[in-house]
């Protein structure tokens, strides 16, 4: 039966117009999310009597890590195109890549990625998008570098990459929630058709039937992760078990993300017909890492309570 309670979604992705561009909801929500994450870090580090400049350092390093990682992740994971499609001839000429399939060890490879063949195309930030999995990888690398360069040199604190991520994940919940709100404003990464009363018709993306608003579903699991990790930190002092907070966060986010991908539309054409899409394959390592972190946290002795 046709859903009479659908929501027609036709929001302009540009909040303030000027010239040929303007201030987009997506970029603004990214910026607000990063700033709120910073404020949370200030509060947590103050609670644990950490050096006052640590929150500033983590804001700089983590912002660079998540943005660079998200950009590289999208371009390397999702920008694969079938060179045999008719429209690819012009695309390949524009991107300066061959549109001929190649053979590698007897396998005929018909997908090509211009960002791998020409890495400097990554600088074309007005093309392509951002990947949450790439952002996660970027955060992990940035946390490792930050700890090695700055935090580990303070003898009073026994820090590590995981120590940083335990505290960072609470703020990341807020940032991720706002980023998914930005995806909603852009009318992107939504799900397939639905008869549920909260189905959205994404008019700006050419839809005429209600679809799953998976952006909202993802916002909800980020909010659940925020509530759980906040409660664990403040009421159970879970930060004394290194890896427990970040492990719990990763389990909530990526197990749910894995399941939601079954109702989401494929982001790129090359994912069509596959049992698992790219988002699910990329979620599996994070889930395995999360299980290892939680098991490790309960097998290790408690860290000294610095609060």
N, C-alpha and C positions, 0 to 999 in steps of 0.2 A: 504494500500500500504506500502511496506517495506520502512522504513526510511533510506535514503542514506546519511544523514548528521549526523549520530550518532557519539558519541565520545567514542573511545575505551580507557577505563581507566585501566591502569595496573601499577600504581605507587607502588614502593616498600615502605611499611610502615616504614621501618627502614632507616633513613637518613645516619647514619654512622655505619658500621658493625665492631664489634670486638668480637672475641671469638664466643660464641653461642648466643650472643645478640647484643646490640648496642644502639645507641640513636635513639629513635622512633620519628617520626614527631608529633605524638599525645602528648607525654609527653613534647616535646620541645615547642609546641604551647600552651599547658597549662601554662607552666612556663612563657613564653613571655606574655601571656594574663594577668596573675596575676601581673606581673611587670608593665605593662602598666596601669592596674587598679590602682595600687599604685601611679604611677606618676600623674594620674588624681586626685586622692584624695589629694595629696600634693598641687596641684594647687587650688582645690576648697577650702580647709581649709585655705590656705593662703589668698585667695580672701575674706573670711569671718573673717579673723583675729582670727582664732582659735589657741589654743596652738600648737606650732610647732611639738610636739611629737605625736599629735593625728593621723596623717597619718600613722606613724609607728605602733601604737597600732592597728589601724583598719586593716592594712595589715596582721599583725600576726593573729588576731582573725578571720578575714574574710577568710583568706586562710585555717586555720584549720577548720572553720565551713563548708566551701563549699566542701572541700575534704572529710572530715569525713561524712558529710551529703550525698554527692553524692555516696560514697561507701556503706553506710548503706542503702540508698534508693534503689540502684540497687539490692542489695542482698535480701532485704526484700520484694520489690515490684515485682521483675521480676524473681527470681530464684525459681519459683514454677514448679514442674514436675509431670507428670501423672505417678503414680507408677504402673499402669497396662500395660504400654508399655514394649515390650520385652527387650529393651536395659536398662531399669531402674533397672533390677535385679543387674547387675554388678555395676551400678552407686550407688545404695543404699548401696551395700556392701562397696564400696570405701569411701562413705561419712558417713558410720556408722549410717544409718537410716533405718527404717523398710520400706519394699516395699508392705505392706499390707494396703488396704484402711481401714479407721476407721469410726465409726459412732459417730456423735455428734448430740444430740437432734433428733435422727431419720434420720438425713441426712448422706448419704454415702459420705465421703470426700476421694477422690482418689489423690488429689494433696498434695505434701509434700515439705517443704522448709528446706534444711539442715542448713541454716544460722539462722533460728529461733530455730530449735531443738538444734543446737550447735553454739551458738553465737561466740565462739572463732575462728570459721572458717572465720570470717570477717578479721582476720589478714592475711589470705592467699591472699595477694593483687595481686599475679600473676594469680589468678583465678577470673572470674566474670568481672564486669565493673563498670561504674559510671552512675548515674542517674541525669539528670538536675533537676527534681522535688525534689529529695533528697537534691541536692545542694542548691536549693532555701530554703527548710526548714532549712537546716543547717545555711544558712546566716541569716535567721530571728532569730533563737535561739542565734547565736553568737552576733548579733546586740543587742539583749535584754541583754545578759550577759555583753557585753562591756559597754553599757550605765550604767547599774546598778553598775558596779565595778569602772569605771573610769570617763566617761563623765559627768554624772549627779552630780558629786561632785564639778564641777566648777560652782560657783554661777552666773557668768556673762552670761552663756549660758543656755537656756531652752531646753535641749536636751531630746530625747526619742529614743526608738528603731526605730520609723518611721522617726524621724529626721535623723538618721544615714543612713537608707535605701534610703531616698530621694537623698542623695549625692552619695551613693554607686552605685546606679543603672546606673549612666552614665558610670562609669568604667566597670561595669558588662557587658554592651552592647559590649564593645571591647573584653573582655575575652570570652564571649559566641560566638562571631563571630569566634574567632581563634579556639575554641574548636570544632565548627562545621567543620571548615577547617580540623582539625585533624581527625574527623570522615570520611571526604572525602578521606583523605590520607589512612585511614584504610579500605576503601571500605565497610563501614558499615552503618546501619540505612538508607538505601535508599528506594525508592518507588517502586511501581509496574510498569509493562510494559507501555511504551508510544510510540506514533508515532511522538511526537514533535521533532523539529530539534535539540534540546539540550539534547536529551536522552543520557545517559551514559551506556555503556556496562562494567560492573564491572567484568573484566576478572579474577582477583585474587579471587573473590568470586564465580567463576564458572558460571557466567551469559553469555548467548549467544545472548540475545536480549536487546535492549535499555530500560532503566528504568528511572523513575523520579529521578534526582539528588536532593533529598529533603534536603540533607546537604546544598546545595547552596541556596535553598529556605529559609532555616532557617538562613543562614548567612545574607540574604537580609533583613529579618524582624528584625534581630538584628541591622543592619546598619540603618534601618528606625527608630528604637527605639532610637538609639544613636543621630541621627539628630534631632529628635523631642525633646528629653529630654534636649539636649544641648541648643537648641533654646529656650525652655521654661525657662531654668535656667538663661541664660545670657541676653536674650532680654526681658523677661517678669517677671523675678525674682520670678519664680514659687516656689522657696524654701521657700517663705514667707507663702505659704499655705501648712501647714504640711500634707504630704501624697499625694499631687497632682502629684509629679514627680514619685514616686514609683508606685502609682496607674496607671498612664498613661503607664509606662513601662510594668507593669504586664498585662494590657489589650492588648497592642500591641503584646507582646510575646505569651501569653497563649491563646488568642482567635485565633491567627494565627496558633499556634501549634495544637490546637484542630481541626482546619479545615484540616491542612496538614496530620493529622493522618489517614484521610480517603483514602489517596493515598499512604501512607507508608506501607511497609510490616510489619507484626506482628514481634515484637522482640522475642517473646517466643511462644511456641506451645500452651500454655494454653489460649492464646488470640483468637485462631481461632474460627470463628463462632459467636463471640460476637458482639452485636450491637455497643458497644463502647469498645475500647481497653484500656489497663492500662494507657497509656499516656493521653488519653482523660479523664478518670475518675480522674486522678491526677491533670489535668488542671482545672477542675471545681472549686475546693476550691480556687485556686489562682485567678480565674476570679471573684468569689463572693467577695473575699477579696479586689480585685482591685476596684470593683464598690463601695464597702463600703468606701474605702479610698478616692476616688474622691468625692463622695457625702459629706463625712465628711469634706474634705478640703474646700469646698465652703460654708459649714454651719458654720464654725468656723471663728473667726476674724483673720486678718492677723497677722503673727508674726512680731515682731520688725525687721526692716531692719538692719542687722549687717554689711552689705557690705559697 
